[in-house]
């Protein structure tokens, strides 16, 4: 399995008992996760994510199963150079425009999407870190909006978006607002999609198809067992489950 949504580092709004790469690897061993795309959690509040990227690379450098996903801030000078330095070394790059005071569908983000497509680097977008009902009162930043995902998907044929922590309503609002070709540029992680009794994940796989989804846990902010359990409770074929767990994202990386 490939987990496209994992983090190391502390969270500014609540204490995390386990925020280290050692804990992350232990959970991967326990759940038989082969690879994790790892972000540096506190970087979403850094004015310049560069030092956070440095810390991320240092944290995961000794373990090939942990693949760094650094953050790129398209509102800073020389962000293009930062993106180009990451291309080919990492599976994707992250960006947090809503926390950095940027319009999620503004000119900076359009430029980042175009540039990332130019170097064949997927762009990883995080809809939210926590449910609105759980957030600290100082965390008043709105969720990444569905309209911005649609706008980014329309930038060009080479754009590839991995959207994490989206729920059923968000996914459907984006998917049904895109053409079939545009919708193929977006992969959705399943970490925030409800299973039984609501059966949102079952419904989405039946209507959108398994090719649109990838495995993600959101750990350490979320319990990783939940994502595995949601798949266990579905009557997926071995091929469809393997597609979600690894093949969909591997195909993107091979064809990039």
Secondary structure as UniProt FT lines:
FT   STRAND          2..8
FT   TURN            12..13
FT   HELIX           21..31
FT   STRAND          35..40
FT   HELIX           41..45
FT   HELIX           50..60
FT   TURN            61..62
FT   TURN            64..65
FT   STRAND          66..68
FT   TURN            74..75
FT   TURN            77..78
FT   HELIX           79..86
FT   TURN            87..89
FT   STRAND          92..95
FT   TURN            97..101
FT   TURN            104..105
FT   HELIX           107..118
FT   TURN            119..120
FT   STRAND          122..126
FT   HELIX           132..134
FT   TURN            137..138
FT   HELIX           146..153
FT   TURN            157..158
FT   STRAND          161..164
FT   HELIX           168..175
FT   TURN            176..177
FT   HELIX           180..183
FT   TURN            184..185
FT   STRAND          186..189
FT   TURN            191..192
FT   TURN            196..199
FT   HELIX           200..208
FT   HELIX           210..212
FT   STRAND          213..214
FT   TURN            219..221
FT   HELIX           224..232
FT   HELIX           238..242
FT   HELIX           243..247
FT   HELIX           248..255
//
